Amino acid sequence: MVPRILAEPLSRLLQTFGCTQDVLRAVQRRRVAIDDVADAVAARMERQRVLREGPRRFAFLVERTRLP
């Protein structure tokens, strides 16, 4: 079992562009007057690069409750 402290950042790393955009837009509407969602989404998508580059292979088991 992955400790919760690791599960949250990991699930963010696996989000699709659309899901990331929706989540960050909802947070922005509730908390922040500045609209930097596009930059934040781009930064998250860039972090996903570690999943695609190099000879590594990953397998993820995602809880049903984490799926949209």
N, C-alpha and C positions, 0 to 999 in steps of 0.2 A: 504494500500500500504506500502511495506517495503521500508524504506529510502535506497537510493543507497549505502550509507555508510555500511549498513548491508547486502545488497543484494550480493555484491561481495564475502565476506568471506563465506556467506551461500552457494552460488553456488559452491564454491570450495569444501566445505564440502560434497556436493552431487556428486562430480565427480567420475566416475568409475576409476579403476586402469589404464586402457588403456588411457583414456582421460587425466588423470593427467599426466601420463608419456609423452604423446605427447605434451601437453602444456608446461611442464617444459623443455622438450628436445628442443623445439623451442626457448624458452627464453634463454636456455643455449647456443645454437648456435649463437645467436645474441649478447649476453652480457657478457658471463662469460667463461674464459678459463678453469676453474676447472670443471670437470665432477662429480658433486655430485647429479645427478638426482635420482639415485637409493635411496640414503638416504633421499632426499626430498620427493619422492613418498611414501616411507615407513612411514615418519613422518605424511604425510597427511592422509594416510590410518589409522594410529593409532588414529588420531583425530576423525575419523568416529566412533570410538568405543562408543562415547556418544550416538549415534543413535541406537545402538544395545543393550546396557546394561541397566538393570533396568526395572521397570514396565512402563516406559513412552512409549507413542505412538505418532508418528508424521505424519502429512500429509503436503505435499508440492505442491504448484502450481507453475510450472516452465513456464516462458514465452517461446513461441516457438523460439524466437531469441536466447535463451540460449542453445537450444538443438543442438547437432552436426549435 
